[in-house]
Amino acid sequence: MEQKPSVGWVLATLALCTLLPSLGTSIANMALPTLAAAFGVSFQLVQWVVLAYLLATTTLIVSAGRLGDLTGRRRLLAAGIVLFTAASGVCGVASELWLLVVARAAQGLGAAVMMALSMAFVGDAVPKTRTGSAMGLLGTMSAAGTALGPSLGGVLIASFGWQAIFLVNVPLGALALVLSQRCLPAERRASTTDRASFDTVGTLLMALTLAAYALAMTMGRGRFGLVNVALIVAAALGVRLFVWAESRAASPLIRLTRFRDPMLSASLAMSALVSTVMMATLVVGPFYLARTLGLEAAMVGIVMSVGPVIAALTGVPAGRIVDRLGAPRITVSGLAGMVIGCSALGMAPATRGIAGYVIPIVIITASYALFQTANNTSVMTDVSPDQRGVISGLLNLSRNLGLITGASAMGAVFALASGAGDPATARPEAVAIGMQVTFAVAATLVIAALVIALGSLVTADRSGRILQ
């Protein structure tokens, strides 16, 4: 009889630990103009407030998950929350931009720990029959953080100054720390042998490789120069070195044999593709709404918030559907819905106005919530306890890499299709064409993910892994 409230408190704790990292990204994005004015620097420099956080979470999330597997998840999660909270406090009192950027990198490291281990804890503390609901809740909180960031940030900046967008994390982080210690199950103590087997070389190689790729995708705003090419080459070399090192490590960060599992490889590939598409909605939407439809900035913000709100509202019901009907079929259904939504935007004439944009976005984001919940559930349900952290980290990494790639690649497609170096100055008709082409490409990417999903279904069906 005591299990239900215990699971409820566990989910509340994990939900808060998922909300804070997401909020940390979106709330800082909208504050960049204010921060540029406050520190008297260019927009290119102030972008490092976001990039430092993004780089830290992307490069270290897999390592954080693996370290949690080895040393104990509750212990490491507590350390991540403390780091995130303390770094937020430093951000709030920073008087120089360099200090703010360094503190944001530390905050991103704490966020990487929180994101990786929150998902991993689902397998430790939630019954398998409720895994889908738990994943849906975590997806809801991630989307809620994204949706809440701009509006909450605007209120806090207007009322208390830019420092408040960081200081608000301090009491919330303290609450997350208390809940994690009281509500999450204690883990086994790792043996001395396990603690000594952390793959330092692999961790360093992965971090440098991912940092090179992330910088290549984010520098130049989608325009590739010599520096971007050099970083891509460095990332490719890093991948080769990482594979070589992992094949010889006694206790590798990632066991390469895991990628022979077609279900895991398919899930990671689909997550990256779909996240690339979701970033297109954030890259293209503001230009289309402002330039083609002629909306004021406030109205653009309202329309842009529809997607995250729909994703937040869909997450929990999506989890219940997954628990009832099974993850593989819902994965396919979610992808099919995304194809429909992207195709609708790819063919939408500007004469349909706001409704012609919002309705497909609702379809895309609701379908994405279905896919994300089902995909995460299918991966995490049967993972062995000693691998939950690293697999959770890989899932989060595939999503982050998709978002980073989407910001650059889909932005470049949009700019090229618009026929202008800067879409902000392109003619309204050109922006409309750019939007249609971009989402036609997006639909193609989702179709590729759907083909992967169907192939995975066939493989799983042959091996008897699909639940009836």
C-alpha positions as CSV (number, residue, x, y, z in Angstrom):
1,M,0.0,0.0,0.0
2,E,3.0,2.3,0.5
3,Q,4.4,1.8,-2.9
4,K,2.1,4.3,-4.8
5,P,2.9,7.4,-2.8
6,S,6.6,6.4,-2.9
7,V,6.5,6.2,-6.7
8,G,4.7,9.5,-6.8
9,W,7.4,11.3,-4.8
10,V,10.1,9.7,-6.9
11,L,8.4,11.0,-10.1
12,A,8.0,14.4,-8.6
13,T,11.7,14.5,-7.8
14,L,12.7,13.3,-11.2
15,A,10.3,15.8,-12.8
16,L,11.9,18.7,-11.0
17,C,15.4,17.4,-11.9
18,T,14.3,17.4,-15.6
19,L,12.6,20.8,-15.5
20,L,15.6,22.7,-14.2
21,P,18.1,21.9,-17.0
22,S,15.5,22.6,-19.7
23,L,14.6,25.9,-18.0
24,G,18.3,26.8,-17.8
25,T,18.6,26.7,-21.6
26,S,15.4,28.5,-22.7
27,I,15.5,31.2,-20.0
28,A,19.0,32.3,-21.0
29,N,18.3,32.3,-24.7
30,M,15.7,35.0,-24.4
31,A,18.0,37.1,-22.2
32,L,20.8,37.5,-24.7
33,P,19.9,41.0,-25.8
34,T,19.6,42.2,-22.2
35,L,22.9,40.5,-21.3
36,A,24.7,42.1,-24.3
37,A,23.5,45.5,-23.2
38,A,24.3,44.9,-19.5
39,F,27.9,43.8,-20.2
40,G,28.5,46.1,-23.2
41,V,29.6,43.3,-25.6
42,S,28.6,42.2,-29.0
43,F,26.0,39.5,-29.7
44,Q,28.7,37.2,-30.9
45,L,30.4,37.3,-27.5
46,V,27.3,37.1,-25.4
47,Q,26.3,34.0,-27.3
48,W,28.9,32.1,-25.3
49,V,26.5,32.4,-22.3
50,V,24.3,29.8,-24.2
51,L,27.1,28.0,-26.0
52,A,29.1,27.2,-22.8
53,Y,26.0,25.6,-21.2
54,L,25.2,23.7,-24.4
55,L,28.8,22.4,-24.9
56,A,29.0,21.2,-21.3
57,T,25.8,19.3,-21.4
58,T,26.5,17.8,-24.8
59,T,30.1,16.7,-24.2
60,L,29.7,15.3,-20.7
61,I,26.2,13.8,-20.6
62,V,27.3,10.2,-21.5
63,S,30.2,10.3,-19.1
64,A,27.9,11.6,-16.3
65,G,25.6,8.6,-16.9
66,R,28.5,6.1,-16.9
67,L,29.9,7.6,-13.7
68,G,26.5,7.3,-12.1
69,D,26.5,3.6,-13.0
70,L,29.8,3.1,-11.3
71,T,29.7,5.3,-8.2
72,G,26.0,5.3,-7.4
73,R,23.2,7.3,-9.1
74,R,21.7,9.0,-6.0
75,R,25.1,10.2,-4.8
76,L,26.1,11.6,-8.2
77,L,22.7,13.2,-8.8
78,A,23.0,15.0,-5.5
79,A,26.5,16.3,-6.6
80,G,25.1,17.4,-9.9
81,I,22.2,19.3,-8.2
82,V,24.6,21.0,-5.9
83,L,26.9,22.0,-8.8
84,F,23.9,23.3,-10.8
85,T,22.6,25.3,-7.9
86,A,25.9,26.8,-6.8
87,A,26.8,27.7,-10.4
88,S,23.4,29.3,-10.8
89,G,24.2,31.5,-7.8
90,V,27.5,32.5,-9.3
91,C,25.8,33.4,-12.6
92,G,23.5,35.6,-10.7
93,V,26.3,37.6,-9.0
94,A,28.7,37.6,-12.0
95,S,30.1,41.1,-12.7
96,E,32.2,40.1,-15.7
97,L,31.1,38.2,-18.8
98,W,34.0,35.7,-18.5
99,L,32.8,34.7,-15.0
100,L,29.3,34.3,-16.3
101,V,30.4,32.1,-19.1
102,V,32.6,29.9,-16.8
103,A,29.7,29.6,-14.3
104,R,27.3,28.7,-17.1
105,A,29.7,25.9,-18.2
106,A,29.7,24.6,-14.6
107,Q,25.9,24.9,-14.6
108,G,25.8,22.8,-17.8
109,L,27.9,20.1,-16.2
110,G,25.4,19.9,-13.3
111,A,22.6,19.8,-15.9
112,A,24.3,17.0,-17.8
113,V,24.3,14.9,-14.6
114,M,20.7,15.7,-13.8
115,M,19.4,14.9,-17.3
116,A,21.3,11.6,-17.6
117,L,20.5,10.3,-14.2
118,S,16.8,11.4,-14.0
119,M,16.0,9.1,-16.9
120,A,18.2,6.3,-15.5
121,F,16.4,6.4,-12.2
122,V,13.1,5.5,-13.9
123,G,14.3,1.9,-14.3
124,D,15.4,1.8,-10.6
125,A,12.3,3.1,-9.0
126,V,9.3,2.8,-11.3
127,P,7.6,-0.5,-12.2
128,K,7.9,-1.6,-15.8
129,T,4.2,-1.3,-16.3
130,R,4.5,2.4,-15.6
131,T,7.7,3.2,-17.5
132,G,5.9,4.9,-20.4
133,S,4.0,7.1,-18.0
134,A,7.2,8.1,-16.3
135,M,8.9,8.8,-19.5
136,G,5.9,10.9,-20.6
137,L,6.1,12.9,-17.4
138,L,9.8,13.6,-17.9
139,G,9.1,14.7,-21.5
140,T,6.3,16.9,-20.3
141,M,8.6,18.6,-17.8
142,S,11.4,19.1,-20.4
143,A,8.8,20.7,-22.8
144,A,7.4,22.8,-19.9
145,G,10.8,24.2,-19.1
146,T,11.3,25.2,-22.7
147,A,7.9,26.8,-22.9
148,L,8.2,28.5,-19.5
149,G,11.6,30.0,-20.1
150,P,10.8,32.9,-22.3
151,S,7.7,34.1,-20.4
152,L,9.2,33.6,-16.9
153,G,12.5,35.2,-18.0
154,G,10.7,38.2,-19.3
155,V,8.8,38.7,-16.1
156,L,11.9,38.2,-13.9
157,I,14.1,40.6,-16.0
158,A,11.4,43.3,-16.0
159,S,10.8,43.0,-12.3
160,F,14.2,42.2,-10.8
161,G,16.9,42.4,-13.5
162,W,18.8,39.8,-15.5
163,Q,20.4,38.3,-12.4
164,A,17.0,36.9,-11.3
165,I,16.9,34.4,-14.3
166,F,19.8,32.6,-12.7
167,L,19.1,33.1,-9.0
168,V,15.6,31.6,-9.4
169,N,17.3,28.2,-9.7
170,V,18.9,28.4,-6.2
171,P,15.7,27.7,-4.2
172,L,14.5,25.3,-6.8
173,G,17.8,23.5,-6.8
174,A,17.8,23.3,-3.0
175,L,14.3,21.7,-3.1
176,A,15.5,19.2,-5.7
177,L,18.4,18.3,-3.5
178,V,16.2,17.7,-0.4
179,L,13.7,15.6,-2.5
180,S,16.5,13.5,-4.1
181,Q,17.9,12.6,-0.7
182,R,14.5,11.8,0.9
183,C,12.6,10.2,-2.0
184,L,15.0,8.4,-4.4
185,P,16.1,4.8,-3.6
186,A,19.6,4.4,-2.2
187,E,21.9,2.6,-4.6
188,R,24.4,-0.2,-4.0
189,R,27.8,0.8,-3.0
190,A,30.2,0.3,-5.9
191,S,33.3,-1.8,-5.2
192,T,36.8,-0.3,-5.2
193,T,37.4,-2.2,-8.5
194,D,34.4,-0.6,-10.1
195,R,35.4,2.9,-9.0
196,A,38.9,2.5,-10.5
197,S,37.6,1.3,-13.8
198,F,36.2,4.6,-15.0
199,D,37.4,5.2,-18.6
200,T,39.2,8.5,-18.3
201,V,40.8,8.3,-21.8
202,G,37.5,7.5,-23.5
203,T,35.8,10.3,-21.6
204,L,38.4,12.8,-22.6
205,L,38.3,11.7,-26.3
206,M,34.5,11.8,-26.4
207,A,34.3,15.2,-24.7
208,L,36.9,16.7,-27.2
209,T,35.2,15.1,-30.2
210,L,31.7,16.3,-29.2
211,A,33.0,19.8,-28.4
212,A,34.6,20.0,-31.9
213,Y,31.4,18.9,-33.6
214,A,29.2,21.2,-31.5
215,L,31.5,24.2,-32.2
216,A,31.5,23.4,-35.9
217,M,27.7,23.4,-36.0
218,T,27.2,26.5,-33.9
219,M,30.0,28.9,-35.1
220,G,29.2,31.1,-38.1
221,R,25.4,30.7,-37.7
222,G,25.2,28.0,-40.4
223,R,27.8,29.5,-42.7
224,F,30.7,27.1,-43.0
225,G,34.2,28.6,-43.2
226,L,37.7,27.1,-42.8
227,V,37.3,27.0,-39.0
228,N,34.1,25.0,-39.3
229,V,35.7,22.6,-41.7
230,A,38.8,22.1,-39.5
231,L,36.5,21.4,-36.5
232,I,34.5,18.8,-38.5
233,V,37.8,17.1,-39.6
234,A,38.9,17.1,-35.9
235,A,35.6,15.6,-34.9
236,A,35.9,12.8,-37.5
237,L,39.5,12.1,-36.3
238,G,38.2,12.1,-32.7
239,V,35.6,9.5,-33.6
240,R,38.3,7.2,-35.0
241,L,40.5,7.6,-32.0
242,F,37.6,7.1,-29.6
243,V,36.6,3.8,-31.4
244,W,40.2,2.7,-31.3
245,A,40.6,3.5,-27.6
246,E,37.3,1.9,-26.6
247,S,38.1,-1.3,-28.4
248,R,41.2,-1.6,-26.2
249,A,39.9,-0.3,-22.8
250,A,39.4,-2.8,-20.0
251,S,36.2,-1.0,-18.9
252,P,35.1,1.2,-21.8
253,L,32.9,4.3,-21.4
254,I,30.7,2.8,-24.1
255,R,30.8,-0.9,-25.0
256,L,30.9,-0.7,-28.8
257,T,29.2,-4.1,-29.1
258,R,26.0,-2.4,-27.8
259,F,25.6,-0.8,-31.2
260,R,25.2,-4.2,-32.7
261,D,21.8,-4.2,-31.1
262,P,19.6,-3.0,-33.9
263,M,16.9,-1.7,-31.5
264,L,19.3,0.6,-29.7
265,S,21.1,1.8,-32.9
266,A,17.7,2.5,-34.5
267,S,16.4,4.4,-31.5
268,L,19.5,6.6,-31.3
269,A,19.4,7.3,-35.1
270,M,15.7,8.2,-35.0
271,S,16.1,10.5,-32.0
272,A,18.9,12.4,-33.8
273,L,16.9,12.8,-37.0
274,V,13.7,13.8,-35.3
275,S,15.5,16.3,-33.0
276,T,17.0,17.9,-36.1
277,V,13.5,18.4,-37.5
278,M,12.2,19.8,-34.3
279,M,14.9,22.5,-34.3
280,A,13.7,23.6,-37.7
281,T,10.5,24.8,-36.1
282,L,12.5,27.1,-33.8
283,V,14.8,28.3,-36.5
284,V,12.3,29.0,-39.3
285,G,9.2,29.9,-37.3
286,P,10.1,33.4,-36.1
287,F,11.2,34.5,-39.6
288,Y,8.1,33.2,-41.3
289,L,5.7,34.6,-38.7
290,A,7.4,38.1,-38.7
291,R,8.4,38.5,-42.3
292,T,5.7,36.6,-44.2
293,L,2.7,36.9,-41.9
294,G,3.7,40.3,-40.6
295,L,3.2,39.6,-36.9
296,E,4.5,41.8,-34.2
297,A,7.2,40.5,-31.8
298,A,4.8,39.9,-29.0
299,M,2.4,37.9,-31.2
300,V,5.4,35.9,-32.7
301,G,6.3,34.9,-29.1
302,I,2.8,33.8,-28.4
303,V,2.5,31.7,-31.6
304,M,6.0,30.2,-31.0
305,S,5.0,29.0,-27.5
306,V,2.2,26.9,-29.0
307,G,4.6,24.0,-29.8
308,P,6.2,23.6,-26.4
309,V,2.8,24.0,-24.7
310,I,1.3,21.2,-26.9
311,A,4.3,19.0,-26.2
312,A,4.0,19.6,-22.5
313,L,0.2,18.8,-22.5
314,T,0.8,15.6,-24.6
315,G,3.6,14.0,-22.7
316,V,1.7,12.4,-19.8
317,P,-1.2,11.1,-22.0
318,A,1.4,9.8,-24.5
319,G,3.0,7.8,-21.7
320,R,-0.2,6.2,-20.7
321,I,-0.9,5.3,-24.4
322,V,2.6,3.7,-24.6
323,D,2.0,1.7,-21.4
324,R,-1.3,0.4,-22.9
325,L,-0.5,-0.2,-26.6
326,G,3.3,-0.8,-26.5
327,A,6.2,1.4,-27.5
328,P,7.1,0.1,-31.0
329,R,3.7,0.8,-32.5
330,I,3.4,4.3,-30.9
331,T,6.9,5.1,-32.2
332,V,5.7,4.5,-35.7
333,S,2.5,6.4,-35.1
334,G,4.3,9.4,-33.8
335,L,6.7,9.5,-36.8
336,A,3.8,9.1,-39.2
337,G,2.1,12.1,-37.6
338,M,5.3,14.1,-37.9
339,V,5.5,13.3,-41.6
340,I,1.9,14.6,-42.0
341,G,2.6,17.8,-40.1
342,C,5.9,18.6,-41.9
343,S,4.3,17.9,-45.3
344,A,1.5,20.2,-44.5
345,L,3.9,23.0,-43.7
346,G,5.9,22.2,-46.8
347,M,2.8,22.8,-48.9
348,A,1.2,25.6,-46.9
349,P,0.5,28.8,-48.8
350,A,0.9,32.0,-46.8
351,T,-2.7,32.9,-47.5
352,R,-3.8,30.4,-44.8
353,G,-2.4,32.8,-42.2
354,I,-1.6,31.9,-38.6
355,A,-3.9,28.9,-38.7
356,G,-2.0,27.4,-41.7
357,Y,1.1,27.5,-39.5
358,V,-0.2,26.6,-36.1
359,I,-2.3,23.5,-37.0
360,P,0.6,21.7,-38.6
361,I,2.9,22.7,-35.7
362,V,0.3,21.2,-33.3
363,I,0.4,18.0,-35.2
364,I,4.2,17.9,-35.3
365,T,4.7,18.6,-31.6
366,A,2.0,16.3,-30.4
367,S,3.4,13.5,-32.6
368,Y,6.9,14.3,-31.4
369,A,5.8,13.8,-27.8
370,L,4.4,10.4,-28.8
371,F,7.6,9.4,-30.5
372,Q,9.9,10.7,-27.8
373,T,8.0,8.9,-25.0
374,A,7.7,5.6,-26.9
375,N,11.3,5.7,-28.1
376,N,12.8,6.4,-24.7
377,T,10.5,3.7,-23.1
378,S,11.5,1.1,-25.7
379,V,15.2,1.7,-24.9
380,M,15.1,2.0,-21.1
381,T,12.7,-0.7,-20.2
382,D,15.0,-3.7,-20.5
383,V,18.4,-2.1,-19.9
384,S,20.5,-3.8,-17.2
385,P,20.8,-1.7,-14.0
386,D,24.6,-1.2,-14.4
387,Q,24.1,0.3,-17.8
388,R,21.1,2.6,-17.3
389,G,23.1,5.7,-16.8
390,V,25.2,5.4,-19.9
391,I,22.3,4.4,-22.1
392,S,20.3,7.3,-20.7
393,G,23.2,9.5,-21.5
394,L,23.3,8.2,-25.1
395,L,19.6,8.9,-25.6
396,N,20.1,12.5,-24.3
397,L,23.2,12.9,-26.4
398,S,21.5,11.8,-29.6
399,R,18.8,14.4,-29.0
400,N,21.3,17.1,-28.3
401,L,23.3,16.3,-31.4
402,G,20.1,16.5,-33.4
403,L,19.2,19.9,-32.0
404,I,22.7,21.2,-32.6
405,T,22.8,19.8,-36.2
406,G,19.3,21.1,-36.9
407,A,20.2,24.7,-35.8
408,S,23.0,24.8,-38.3
409,A,21.9,22.5,-41.2
410,M,18.2,23.4,-41.2
411,G,19.1,27.1,-40.8
412,A,21.4,26.8,-43.8
413,V,18.7,25.1,-45.9
414,F,16.3,27.9,-44.9
415,A,18.7,30.7,-45.8
416,L,19.6,29.0,-49.1
417,A,16.0,28.4,-50.1
418,S,15.1,31.9,-49.2
419,G,17.7,33.2,-51.7
420,A,19.2,35.6,-49.2
421,G,22.2,35.6,-46.9
422,D,20.1,36.9,-44.1
423,P,16.4,35.7,-43.9
424,A,15.7,38.7,-41.7
425,T,16.0,41.0,-44.7
426,A,14.5,38.6,-47.4
427,R,11.2,39.4,-49.1
428,P,8.1,37.9,-47.5
429,E,7.5,35.6,-50.5
430,A,11.1,34.4,-50.4
431,V,10.8,33.6,-46.7
432,A,7.6,31.6,-47.4
433,I,9.4,29.6,-50.1
434,G,12.3,29.0,-47.7
435,M,9.9,27.7,-45.1
436,Q,8.2,25.3,-47.5
437,V,11.5,23.9,-48.8
438,T,12.9,23.6,-45.2
439,F,9.9,21.5,-44.1
440,A,9.9,19.5,-47.3
441,V,13.5,18.5,-46.3
442,A,12.2,18.0,-42.7
443,A,9.5,15.6,-43.9
444,T,12.2,13.6,-45.8
445,L,14.2,13.3,-42.7
446,V,11.2,12.0,-40.7
447,I,10.4,9.6,-43.5
448,A,13.9,8.2,-43.1
449,A,13.3,7.8,-39.4
450,L,10.0,6.1,-40.2
451,V,11.8,3.6,-42.5
452,I,14.3,2.9,-39.7
453,A,11.4,2.4,-37.2
454,L,9.6,0.0,-39.6
455,G,12.8,-2.0,-40.2
456,S,13.3,-2.2,-36.5
457,L,9.7,-3.4,-36.0
458,V,10.4,-6.2,-38.6
459,T,13.6,-7.2,-36.8
460,A,11.9,-7.1,-33.4
461,D,8.9,-9.1,-34.7
462,R,11.2,-11.8,-36.0
463,S,13.0,-12.0,-32.6
464,G,9.7,-12.0,-30.7
465,R,10.4,-8.7,-28.9
466,I,7.1,-6.9,-29.7
467,L,4.6,-7.2,-26.9
468,Q,1.1,-8.0,-28.0
